[in-house]
Amino acid sequence: MPVFKEGKMCTKCCGPGPFHKKKSSKDGLSTWCVLCKKAQDQAYRKANPEKIKEINHKYYEANSEKTKERVRVWAEANPERIKERDRNYYRENLERIKENQHKWQEANKEKKKETSRKWYKANLGKSKFLAKEWAKANPEKVNENSRRWYKANPEKAKASRRRWYRANPEKFRRYDRERRARKFNAPGSHTEAEWDALKAQYDHCCVKCGTSGSPKNPLTKDHTRPLSRGGSDFIFNIQPLCKRCNSGKRNRETISHRPDQTQLPLF
């Protein structure tokens, strides 16, 4: 610990100290005060970075375990300073860090995948949230990545779609209807709430044969005027038919079985 000594003055700045202890001097103290010695050391390090690196490297090789322990103890006692140091370094060297990360990932693709899988499993909720946010911000990249993956993995893609269809039958049917509407450039649209209200209006029964919907013969959306014949996707052009009645009708005719419709929809 630096000390003061009565009557002793720094030979560089003529200040009263304090001074570091030095066994080789007559009074046991260095001739320069702490501040002057610190400034000298900093100037030497700045002027001789390669020498300092070599000295530090040699010391580390000779005292690796001791150095690691000292660093670990200091880091545990100063977590906020470590975080602040890392943040500052990241901000000041952002481009270089990104370039190094990209090079490492290109050279270690399998390690990168394994690390990503482990992190994903350990942080499932955060992973899904970040993936959704990224997908919202990058829809074009998402579509391009999906197309590339489907093209490279056709069998896996088919199996994945089949699993999704089985797990989400209602979503699949809605997606298929919306796809058909886009295909025929059909005007208008309707919500699931409107469809639910329409089914409830007819007690969840087929308006043609009167049977209630069941898993084997569910109620389906039938466009009174078929989409292929210029019909719209508005709710007034839709009637609830069971699967059998809807399949029999197909798109050959424009027939309304809704008792509340006195005339056929114009579109």
N, C-alpha and C positions, 0 to 999 in steps of 0.2 A: 504494500500500500504506500502511495506517495506520502512524503513527510515534509514538514517545514523545519528549517534550522535557523536559529537567531543569528543574524549577521551574514548569512550565506546569500549570495546573489547569483543569478543565472549569468553565465559568461557571454550569452548571446543577446538576450533582451534586457539584462540587468534587473530582472524582476525578482521578487522574493521567493519564488517557487510555486508550488511544491516540487520536490525532486524524487526521482526513483532511487532506490538503494542500489549501490554498486560496490561490490567487495574490493575491487582492485584500486579504488581511489583512496586517498589518505583519510578523508572524513567519512567514508562509507556511502557517499552519495554521488550521483552523476553531476557533471559540471553544468549541463543544460537542464532547464526546468521541464516539466511534463509537457507543456504546450509546445515548446520549441522542438523537443524531441519528437513529438507526434507529427508536427509539420514536416520535419526532416524525413521521417519514415515515409510519410505519404508522398512526398516529392520523389523519393528514391523509387518507391513502387511504381509511380506513374512513369518515371523515366526508364525503368528497367523491368517491363512486364514479363519478358521471357525468362530472365534470371529468377524472378519471384516465382513463376510457375514451376521452374526446375527445382528450386529450393523446397517449395510446398510438396511437389511430387515425391522427392526423395524422403522428406519427413513422413509423408503419408505411408510410403512403402515400409519404412522402418517402424512406424507406430500406427498401423492401420486399425487394430482393435481399440487402442486407446483413443484414437481420433473419432472412431465411430461412436464409442460410448459417450465421449464428451459432446458430440453433436446431438446424439439422442437425448441426453439430459437437458441440453439447452433448448432443444425443440419442444420438449414436453413442458418446459417452464415458460416458453414464449410462443404459444400457438397463434396468437393474433399477429405477432410480428412475422411469423412464417407465412401466414396467409397474405398479408400485405406485401411482403417481398415477392411472393409468387405472382400476385396480381400485377404488380408493377413490371416484373420481368416479362409477363405474358403480353401486356400492353405495348411494351417497348420493342418486343421481338416477335410480333404477331405473324408477319409474313414468313420469317425464317422458320418459326415453329410449324406453321402450316405446310411449308415445303418439306421439312424433315418428316412430318407425320405422313405426308403423301408418299414420299420415297420409302419409308418403312412399311407402309401398308401394301405398296406394290411388291415389295420384296418378301413380305410375310403374309400373304393372303389367307392361308389356312389359320395361322395364329390369330389374325384379325377376326376371322369368322368365329373361332372358338371363344375369343375374349368377348365379342359382341353377344354371343349366345348366353354366356355365363352372366353377363351384366343384365341382359334382358330378363332372364329367369329371376335374378335377385331383385330386380326393380320393375316388376311386371306392370304395376299401375302407372308408374312414371313413364315407362317405355311406351305404353299404349297412348298416353296423353301426348307425348312428344311426337309420336308417329302421326296421330290425327292432326296435330297442329301443322306439321310439316306438309302433310298431304293437302290441307286446305290452302296453304301458301304456295304450293307447287303442283297444281293439277295437271299441267302439261307433262311435267317430269314423271308423275305417277302413271299417266296413260302410256307414255313411251316405255317406261320400265315394265309395265304390265304386258304390253304388246311384245316386247323383246323376250320376256320370260315365257309367255304362252307359245311363242314361235319356237323357242329352244326346248320346251318341255310339253309337247302336245298331249302325251298320255297322262302326265301328272295333272295338266290343266283340266282334261276331261273328267278325271276322277275327282278333282277338287270341286268342279261345278256340280257333279252328281251328288256329292256329299252335301253341298250347300242347298241344292234343290230339295233334297229329302229333309233337311233340318229346317228349311224356311219355305214351306209350300205356299203360304199366303203371299209372302214377299215375291216369290218367283212368279206367281200368277199376275200380281200387280205389275211387276217389271215387264212381263211378256205383253200385257195389255198396252202399257205405255209405249213399248217398242213398236207394236203394230200401229198404234195411233200415229207415231212419228213416221212410220214407213209410208202410210197413206196420206201424210200431211193433213190429218184430220184437225179441224178447228176445235177450240175449246178444251176443257178439262174438268175434272170433278175431284172432290176429296173423298177420303175413306169415310169421313163423318157423314157425307151426303149419301154414300152407298149404304152405310149402316142404317140411316134413317129410312131409306127406300125399302130395305128389307123388312124393317120393323113395321112399315106402313101396310105390308101384306102378310104380317104375322110370320115372317121368315118362311114363306111358302112360295112355290113356283106359281107364277101367275097364269100359266097355261094348264098344267095338270093338277095343281093344288097340293102336290106332295111337299112335305117339309124337308128342308135340307138335312142331309146325313153325310157321314164321312165317305160312304160309298157313292152317294149321289148328291154332291154338294150343290148349293146355289151358285150360279155363275152369272157374270155380267153379259147380257146380250144386247148388242146395239140394234135397236128397232130398225133403223136404216143402216145397213152394214157400212163399215168404214170403207170397204172397197167400192161402195156405190155412192160415195160422197157424204156419208153420215158423219156426225160430229161426235166428240167425246164428252159433250155436256150430259148432265144427269137426266135431263128430260128425254134424251135419246137412248136411255138404258132401261132395261126391265130385268127383274130377277127370274131367271129360268133355271130349272135343274139341269144337271149335266146332260141327261138323255135328251131333253127337249131342245136344248141349245145345239147339241151335236146334230140332231135331225134337221134343224132349221138351216144351219150353215149360213152362207151368205147369198143364198139364191133369191130371197124375197124380203120385202119390207112389210112386216106384220107386227102390229102392236096387240099384246094381250093384256095391257094395263087397263083396267076398267075406268080409270080416271082420265084416260086420254080419248077425247072424242074425235080427234083427227090425227093423222100421221105427222110426225115431225118433218119439217121441211128440210132439215139438215141434221 
